[in-house]
Structure formats: C-alpha cells, structure tokens
Amino acid sequence: MKIKKIHRGRYGVESIASIPKIAGGAGSVTSFSLEVGKTYTYKGKKMTILSAKCPDGKLQAHGTAVFSDETKASAEVIRTCSPKG
C-alpha cells in the first residue's frame, strides 16, 4: 500500500493498494481488508498515518476501487464523533 499527502480532500491523505492477480487472472476478489500500521513520531508523541480529527462532529472516509477494465465503484462512510474543543 502506498500512502501520500495530497493537497485536496477532507484529510489530505491518499492511499493506494494494488490487489495482485488471482488464479492467473481468472479469479475474482470477493472481499478484502487492509490494515495500516505506519507510525511516526511528532513532538515526542507516537502517531499513525491515519490519525483522525473530528473538528465538526463527523468522521468521513471515501474509497474508490478501479478494476482492470477501468470500471469504478465508490463509497463514502460518515460517522458521528465528538469534537474536541
């Protein structure tokens, strides 16, 4: 999985995961999950690349899958959270 900062979107982070061919290209993915364990230290605190913020009471995530025939499937998840303030 590749993770990079971008200058657009709600959080400014983009992650791209490639799924390898299955059964020589004849197989199909029926489900998958990703675990992101990348950490770094900021001002002496251990942080994760996906450190979430809740400035407005909602946590959002958006995902798009692009298939080998260039078709796309997108989804967005919005959950309530408690803003710090």
DRENDOLO-491327 format. One record per atom (N, C-alpha, C): x, y, z; atom name; residue number from 1; chain. Coordinates in pm, whole numbers, plus 50000, padded with zeros to 5 digits. Layout:
<nodes>
    east   north      up   site   pos   unit
       X       Y       Z     CA   NUM      A
...
</nodes>
This chain:
<nodes>
    east   north      up   site   pos   unit
   50084   49884   50000      N     1      A
   50000   50000   50000     CA     1      A
   50089   50122   50000      C     1      A
   50054   50219   49918      N     2      A
   50125   50347   49913     CA     2      A
   50037   50453   49977      C     2      A
   50096   50532   50065      N     3      A
   50024   50640   50132     CA     3      A
   50099   50769   50106      C     3      A
   50026   50873   50063      N     4      A
   50092   51001   50039     CA     4      A
   50002   51116   50077      C     4      A
   50067   51229   50111      N     5      A
   49992   51352   50138     CA     5      A
   49953   51414   50005      C     5      A
   49832   51467   50001      N     6      A
   49784   51537   49882     CA     6      A
   49727   51671   49927      C     6      A
   49704   51760   49835      N     7      A
   49654   51893   49869     CA     7      A
   49509   51911   49828      C     7      A
   49430   51808   49853      N     8      A
   49286   51816   49827     CA     8      A
   49217   51717   49920      C     8      A
   49087   51728   49927      N     9      A
   49011   51637   50011     CA     9      A
   49005   51681   50156      C     9      A
   48924   51614   50231      N    10      A
   48900   51650   50370     CA    10      A
   49023   51634   50458      C    10      A
   49101   51528   50435      N    11      A
   49214   51500   50522     CA    11      A
   49350   51517   50455      C    11      A
   49354   51526   50323      N    12      A
   49480   51546   50254     CA    12      A
   49571   51425   50250      C    12      A
   49512   51305   50258      N    13      A
   49590   51181   50253     CA    13      A
   49526   51089   50150      C    13      A
   49610   51026   50070      N    14      A
   49561   50930   49971     CA    14      A
   49638   50800   49990      C    14      A
   49566   50690   49990      N    15      A
   49632   50559   49998     CA    15      A
   49587   50474   49879      C    15      A
   49682   50404   49822      N    16      A
   49654   50321   49705     CA    16      A
   49704   50180   49735      C    16      A
   49616   50084   49720      N    17      A
   49652   49943   49739     CA    17      A
   49623   49869   49609      C    17      A
   49718   49789   49567      N    18      A
   49701   49707   49446     CA    18      A
   49677   49563   49487      C    18      A
   49577   49502   49429      N    19      A
   49545   49361   49456     CA    19      A
   49607   49279   49343      C    19      A
   49693   49183   49374      N    20      A
   49755   49103   49268     CA    20      A
   49654   49013   49196      C    20      A
   49690   48971   49077      N    21      A
   49604   48879   49001     CA    21      A
   49587   48749   49080      C    21      A
   49468   48693   49070      N    22      A
   49435   48568   49138     CA    22      A
   49412   48462   49031      C    22      A
   49465   48343   49052      N    23      A
   49446   48229   48961     CA    23      A
   49481   48267   48817      C    23      A
   49596   48334   48801      N    24      A
   49640   48372   48668     CA    24      A
   49551   48472   48599      C    24      A
   49472   48546   48674      N    25      A
   49381   48645   48616     CA    25      A
   49240   48594   48597      C    25      A
   49217   48466   48625      N    26      A
   49084   48408   48608     CA    26      A
   49001   48413   48737      C    26      A
   49062   48452   48850      N    27      A
   48991   48457   48977     CA    27      A
   48928   48592   49003      C    27      A
   48844   48598   49105      N    28      A
   48775   48723   49143     CA    28      A
   48790   48747   49292      C    28      A
   48810   48873   49328      N    29      A
   48814   48912   49469     CA    29      A
   48670   48922   49516      C    29      A
   48639   48855   49625      N    30      A
   48504   48865   49680     CA    30      A
   48501   48952   49806      C    30      A
   48616   48969   49870      N    31      A
   48628   49062   49981     CA    31      A
   48776   49079   50014      C    31      A
   48809   49188   50081      N    32      A
   48945   49210   50128     CA    32      A
   48942   49311   50241      C    32      A
   49048   49315   50318      N    33      A
   49061   49415   50422     CA    33      A
   49205   49463   50422      C    33      A
   49224   49586   50466      N    34      A
   49357   49646   50473     CA    34      A
   49382   49691   50615      C    34      A
   49503   49669   50661      N    35      A
   49543   49718   50792     CA    35      A
   49660   49813   50772      C    35      A
   49647   49932   50824      N    36      A
   49751   50032   50811     CA    36      A
   49823   50043   50944      C    36      A
   49950   50009   50946      N    37      A
   50026   50011   51071     CA    37      A
   50139   50111   51071      C    37      A
   50144   50201   50975      N    38      A
   50251   50300   50963     CA    38      A
   50244   50399   51079      C    38      A
   50354   50419   51150      N    39      A
   50359   50514   51261     CA    39      A
   50477   50609   51243      C    39      A
   50471   50723   51311      N    40      A
   50580   50819   51312     CA    40      A
   50573   50896   51443      C    40      A
   50676   50970   51475      N    41      A
   50679   51049   51599     CA    41      A
   50668   51197   51564      C    41      A
   50579   51267   51632      N    42      A
   50559   51411   51612     CA    42      A
   50557   51477   51749      C    42      A
   50649   51568   51772      N    43      A
   50661   51638   51900     CA    43      A
   50664   51541   52017      C    43      A
   50736   51430   51998      N    44      A
   50754   51332   52104     CA    44      A
   50638   51234   52121      C    44      A
   50534   51246   52039      N    45      A
   50418   51156   52050     CA    45      A
   50416   51062   51931      C    45      A
   50385   50936   51960      N    46      A
   50372   50837   51853     CA    46      A
   50238   50857   51783      C    46      A
   50242   50871   51651      N    47      A
   50122   50897   51572     CA    47      A
   50108   50789   51465      C    47      A
   49987   50772   51415      N    48      A
   49966   50684   51300     CA    48      A
   49935   50772   51180      C    48      A
   49957   50720   51062      N    49      A
   49933   50795   50940     CA    49      A
   49785   50831   50927      C    49      A
   49699   50754   50991      N    50      A
   49555   50778   50984     CA    50      A
   49500   50840   51112      C    50      A
   49581   50921   51180      N    51      A
   49532   50989   51299     CA    51      A
   49411   51074   51261      C    51      A
   49298   51042   51319      N    52      A
   49173   51108   51280     CA    52      A
   49149   51234   51361      C    52      A
   49089   51330   51297      N    53      A
   49047   51452   51363     CA    53      A
   48896   51462   51349      C    53      A
   48836   51530   51443      N    54      A
   48692   51545   51442     CA    54      A
   48656   51691   51469      C    54      A
   48688   51781   51377      N    55      A
   48662   51922   51402     CA    55      A
   48515   51962   51396      C    55      A
   48433   51883   51326      N    56      A
   48294   51925   51305     CA    56      A
   48190   51819   51340      C    56      A
   48229   51717   51419      N    57      A
   48132   51618   51463     CA    57      A
   48108   51504   51366      C    57      A
   48187   51496   51259      N    58      A
   48172   51383   51168     CA    58      A
   48308   51336   51117      C    58      A
   48322   51206   51112      N    59      A
   48441   51141   51060     CA    59      A
   48404   51081   50925      C    59      A
   48475   51119   50820      N    60      A
   48441   51075   50685     CA    60      A
   48555   50995   50624      C    60      A
   48519   50896   50543      N    61      A
   48616   50821   50463     CA    61      A
   48551   50794   50328      C    61      A
   48632   50802   50224      N    62      A
   48584   50779   50088     CA    62      A
   48676   50678   50023      C    62      A
   48619   50585   49948      N    63      A
   48700   50486   49878     CA    63      A
   48651   50465   49736      C    63      A
   48745   50440   49646      N    64      A
   48712   50408   49508     CA    64      A
   48796   50289   49465      C    64      A
   48731   50190   49410      N    65      A
   48800   50073   49354     CA    65      A
   48799   50089   49202      C    65      A
   48915   50069   49141      N    66      A
   48926   50075   48995     CA    66      A
   48966   49935   48948      C    66      A
   48885   49878   48862      N    67      A
   48908   49742   48815     CA    67      A
   48989   49740   48687      C    67      A
   49038   49622   48649      N    68      A
   49125   49611   48532     CA    68      A
   49059   49658   48403      C    68      A
   48926   49653   48396      N    69      A
   48858   49702   48276     CA    69      A
   48823   49850   48286      C    69      A
   48880   49918   48387      N    70      A
   48863   50061   48412     CA    70      A
   48727   50100   48471      C    70      A
   48640   50004   48502      N    71      A
   48517   50039   48573     CA    71      A
   48552   50075   48717      C    71      A
   48467   50155   48778      N    72      A
   48493   50203   48914     CA    72      A
   48373   50178   49004      C    72      A
   48402   50160   49132      N    73      A
   48298   50151   49235     CA    73      A
   48344   50240   49350      C    73      A
   48256   50329   49396      N    74      A
   48292   50423   49503     CA    74      A
   48194   50414   49618      C    74      A
   48243   50447   49736      N    75      A
   48157   50450   49855     CA    75      A
   48213   50552   49953      C    75      A
   48125   50606   50034      N    76      A
   48166   50700   50138     CA    76      A
   48100   50661   50268      C    76      A
   48176   50673   50376      N    77      A
   48124   50641   50509     CA    77      A
   48135   50768   50593      C    77      A
   48027   50802   50662      N    78      A
   48027   50917   50753     CA    78      A
   47976   50869   50888      C    78      A
   48053   50894   50993      N    79      A
   48015   50856   51129     CA    79      A
   48022   50979   51218      C    79      A
   47937   50984   51317      N    80      A
   47944   51094   51413     CA    80      A
   48061   51071   51509      C    80      A
   48116   51179   51559      N    81      A
   48223   51172   51656     CA    81      A
   48212   51295   51747      C    81      A
   48288   51296   51853      N    82      A
   48284   51407   51949     CA    82      A
   48401   51501   51925      C    82      A
   48373   51622   51877      N    83      A
   48482   51716   51852     CA    83      A
   48547   51760   51982      C    83      A
   48679   51777   51977      N    84      A
   48750   51832   52093     CA    84      A
   48745   51982   52083      C    84      A
   48735   52047   52191      N    85      A
   48730   52190   52176     CA    85      A
   48720   52263   52302      C    85      A
</nodes>
